[in-house]
Amino acid sequence: MNDNQPDGGTFMQASALLEGAEGAISYASIFDSCFDAIDFKSPDGIFTAWNPAAERLYGFTADEMIGKHVSSLYTPEDYAGFARRFDLAKEERCPCHFESVRLTREGLPITVFVTLSPVVDASGRLLGVSAISRDLTREKMLIEETRRLARDREELLSIMGNDVLNTINQFHRIVTTLDADGKEPEIRVPRSIFEALLRNNFEFGRSIENLLMVYSLVPGGSLAFRSVRILELLERQAVRSGNTDGAANVSICQELDGEDDLIVQAEEKLLRRLFSNLIDWSVSRCQVDSPLTLSVISSKTCSNVEVKVEFIGKCYDEAEIDSLFSSRWREVNGAETGSVSGLGLFLARWTAEVHGGSLRFSSDRGRNCFEVVLPKSQSQATKPIELSR
């Protein structure tokens, strides 16, 4: 962006800086207290002034920068663009506004909005060029994050539309079967249709719950932790998930060392969603008539609690396991999923990690296990929400 419009009000008159002690003190105060980085360069690009805000922004002290050439803040590629504008500000005697990429003391690139202004004396002689710089790096990141969230929103809504359509189509199949020729008073609907409809509706409901949870998380907000009795939470989720369609018998076993009332510090809503997603996912993929076991392992001397969700079913290889936790909701291994099935495990792992824990999945000849490790206590009362893919 380049906007070279003369603005007489922005010209700095060197004579004004020298009009008595009071004026000098006023300008020095503005220079030192300004929030934006300010530097002054001679006509040949040598730094002669560098304010405290510039030290904070770039990491270099005034002693380090004064006497250096302005090119020290740029890569050769970026300096070429700056040099053109620097020459323009000197030749045209007018301010120049543009975005530029500069380097910090650590060599990291940052995006800044720069205003170059020529500084002249009372006779119009050029003394140098001042630069006011404002960091745009965080602003740029927020803009890109907003765009990414908008893309994700559109993608999720599109997928949810497919789920709704699939559910409607299931109902249509039943109606079509019941009214096959419009004459039979009673037609027996195949059990497989009802089972497919129940399964589809169940997964659709979980997708809606996951989606609502994503939209309830406010970017830049925080999580409030409270005491949660993890055994009670698991029991509620086991009863809720185990009765979906009789696909699995969910049981809980404990390996606790005197901790019958095991308490963890957690965000309860997220923790419920974590185990709901794991149990529901496991129930839907558990071998028919095979038990699904929840194991809670902890002791008084241990700072963590471990929860395992184990079941017998398909054997997964490493590539498949990686795709299970993928946040690419529309595609898995290059194929369209047609649902938000991947979102549940992505959220489960994110929830474990935001609590300072971990989630991993292992598969050995059809014996599958989710292993969740959670700390019993939190080092702080809240943590920031950073739900990124």
N, C-alpha and C positions, 0 to 999 in steps of 0.2 A: 504494500500500500504506500503511495507516494502522493503527498498533497503539498505542492509548493505554491502557496498563496502568500503574497506580501501581507504583513501585519505590522504596521508601524508601532503598535502598542507593545510589541514584544522585543523591540531593539533595545539592547543594553548599551547605554552611553557610559563609556569609561569615566568621563568627567564627573558623572553623578556619583560614582564610587569614591571619588576623591574630594567631594565637597564637605570637608570638615570631619571631625572625629565622630560626631553623632551619626552621620550618614554611613561612615565606614563600619561603625559598630552595628547599625541596623542591618546592613547587607551581610555582615559576618554572621549575625544571629540567624537570618533567614537561610543562609548557606548551610550552617551547621545543623539547624533544626528541621530542615525540609525532609519530608517522608521519602521523596523521590531522590534517586541518585543524581548528583550534579557533578560535572567535571568541566574543566576549562583547558583548552588546547591552544597552543600557539598556531600561527598560520601554517607552519610546516608539520603540524600534528603531534607536537610534544606536549604531554600533560604538564600543566603548571598549577592545577588545583584539583582537589579530590575530596568530596565531603564525606561525613560519617555514613550517610545512607549508601554511598557508593561502596564503602568498605563492607557494609553488611550484605549488599547485593552480590558483589563479585568476590569478596573474600580477601582482596588485596588492601593493605594499608596505604595511606597517603604517601608515606615515606617510600614504599615500594613502587608506586606508580609515577610519582612526580619525576620527570626527567625521561620517562619511557615514551616510546612512540605509540600512538593509538592502535597500530596494527597488532600490538601484543595481545589485544582482547579478541582477536579474530583468527579464524582459519584463513588461509590464502584465498579460498573460494568466496567466503563471506566478506572479506575485506574489500574485494573488488567492487562490490555493490555499495559498500559504505563510502569508499573513496570518491565515487562519482557524486554522491550526495554532499559530501564534505566540500568538494570543489565547487559544487553548485551554490551552496550556502555562502561561500566566500565571494564568488564571482557576481552573483545576483544580489548580494546583500539582503537576502530575505530568509525567513525561517524555513526549515525543511522538516517534515514529519513523516516517519516511516517505521515499519517493523524491521527488526534486525535480530540476528542470532549472534550472541557474544559468548565468550568462554569465562567460566569462573576459575578461581584459584586451583580447583581440583581438575580442571580441564573439561568440566561438564558444560554442554551447550544450554543456554537459556534464551528464551524469546523475550525481547524487550521492545517497548514502544519508545522511540527516540525523537526528541525535538532538538534539532541543531539550530542555533541562533548566532549570527555574526555579532561580534562585540567591536564597536568602533568608538573612537574618541570624538571630541567636539568638532574636529575638523573633518571627520569622516574617514580617518585612517583606520584600517583594519588592525585590531590588536590580537584577535584570535577568534575562536568559536567555542561557545558554551554548548553543553549537551545535558539535557534532562532525560533520564531513562526511568521507565517504569516496568517492573517485571510482569510479563504476560503469561509466564509458564503455567501457573496454576489455573488462570483463566482459560487458557487453551485446553488444558486437560479437562476442565469442567465442561467446556463446550463439546469436546469429543465424547466424554462420558454421557452427556445428554443425548447426543446423536446415537450413540451405541444403544442406550436404553430405549430410545424411540424405535430403533430397528428391531430390538428384542421384543418390544411390545407388539409391533406389527406381526412379527413372526409367531409369537405365542398366540395372539388372537386368531391368526390364520389356522394354526394347528388346532386350537380349541374349536374353531368352526368345523373342522374336519371331524373332530370327536362328536360334536353335536349331530352332525349329519349321519355319522355311522350309527349313532343310537337311534335316530329317527328311522333309518333304514331297517334296523332290527325290528322295530315295532311294525313297520310296513310289511315285513316278511310274515309276521304272525297274522296280521289282518288278512293278507293275501291267502294264507293257508286256511284260515277259518272260513273264508268265503271263496273257496276254490272254484265252485261252479254255480254258486248262488242258489242251490237246490237242497243240498244236504243239510238237515236240521242240526246235526252234530258231526263235527269232524275232530278227530283226536289229533292234537298238536304234538309233533315229535318232541320228546324230552330234550333233545339236543338243541332245539331252537330256544326253549326256555333257559337252558343252562348258558347258552351263548349270550342271551339277552341279559341275564343276571350278571354274568362276568363282565360284559361290556359296560353295563350301568355302574358296576362297582369300580372299575378302572376309570370310568369317566368322572365319577364322584371324587376319586382321589386326585385326578388331574385338576379338577376345579379347586380343591383344597390347596394343592401345591401352588397353583397360580395365584390364589387369593393371598397366600402367605408371602409370595414374592412381592406383590403389590402393597402389602402391609408394612414391608421393611422400608423405612425412610432413609434414602442415601444421606450420609453425613450424620445420621442419628446415633443412638446408642442403645445398648442392651442392658436391661436391669436384671440383676441376678437375685434369686431368693432361694430359700431352703426347699428342696424337693425330695420327698421320700421316693427313691427310685424304684423300690420293689412295688409300691402301690401303683406308680405310674405304669410299670411294665405289666402288672396284672390287668389293669384297665385296658391296655392296648391288646393284650393277649386275648381277652374275652371278646373285644370288639372285632378283631381280625379273624379269630379262629372260627367264628360263626358265620362267615360270609357265605360259603356254599358247601361247607363240609369237606373242603379239599384237604384239610390237615388238622391234626389235633395238636394244639399249642400248649406246651407245659413249661413250667419254670422250675429250675433247680438252683440251689444256693450253695456256694462254698464261702461262707462268711465266718470270720473269727470273732465271735461275740458282737456282731454288728447286725442284730435283727432289725434295727430301725435305721438302716443305712440312709444317710442324708448327703446329698451333693448340692453345691451351689450352682444354680443353672437358671437359664431363661426357660421357664416351664413350657411355654407354648412351642418354642423351637425344639425342646427335648422330646415333647410328645410327637411332633411331626417327624423327628429323626427316627424314632423306633416304630412309629406307624408305617413309615415308608419302607423300612427294612423288613418288618414282619409281613406287611401286605405283599411286598415283592416276593418274599420267600414262600408265602402260602400259595401264591399263584403259580409258582414253579416247583413246588414240592411234589415228590412222587406220590401217586395216589395211595391212600391208606398208610402213609409214612408219617411218623411224628415229627413235629417241628419243636426244637428245644431251645429255651432261653436259659442261659447260665449266667449267674451273677457271682463274680469272684472278687473278694476284697478281704482286707484284714485291718485291724486297728493301727498297725504299724505302717501301713501302705498309704501313700498320699493319693493314689488313684483307685478307681473302680473299673473293672473290666466286665463287659457284657458281651456274650457270644450268642449269635442267632445261627443255629445249625440245622441243616435239613439235607435230605438225599434227593438228588435230581440230576439234571444234566451236568455233564463235566465241561467246564469252561477252560479255554486256553488263555495265555497271557494277553493276547490281542483282544479277545472278547472281554476280559476283565477290565482292561483299560477303557473300552468303549462303554461299559456299564456306568461309569462315573462321568462320562462325557457330558458337557453342557451344550453340545450341538443338538438341540432339541429336534430339529427337522431331519437330520441325517445321522445314521449310524453305519459306519463302514461303507459309506457311499450310497446307501439305500435309504429311501424315505421311510420313516417310522409310522407316519400318519397319526401320531399321538405324542403326548408329552411324557412318555414312559421314562425317558432318560432324566427328566427333571427331578424326580423323586430322589434318586440316589445321589445326584449332584448336590441337592439341598442337604441330604443327610450328611455327606462328607463335610460340606461347608459348615454345618452346625457343629459337628464334632471339633473341627479345627478352630472355629471362633470361640469355643469354650476352652481352648488350650489343649485339646485332646487329639485323637486320630481315629480314622476308620479305614479298615482294609478288608478285602475279600480274598478268600483262598478256596481253591477247588482241587480236590485230590480224588480222582476216580469216582466222581459223583457225590462225594461227601463235601458239601459246601458250607462255608462258615463266614459270617460277618463278625468281625471283632472290633468292638468299640471300646476305646480307653478314654476315660474322662477324669479330670482332677476333682477331688472332693471339695476343694475350696478355690476361690479366685483371689488373685493378688490385688484386684481393684473392683470397685462396685459396679462399674460399667465398662463396656468396651464399644468401640466405634463399629458401625455397620459398613462393611465394604464388600458388597456382594458383586464380585466381578468374575468374568469367565476367563 
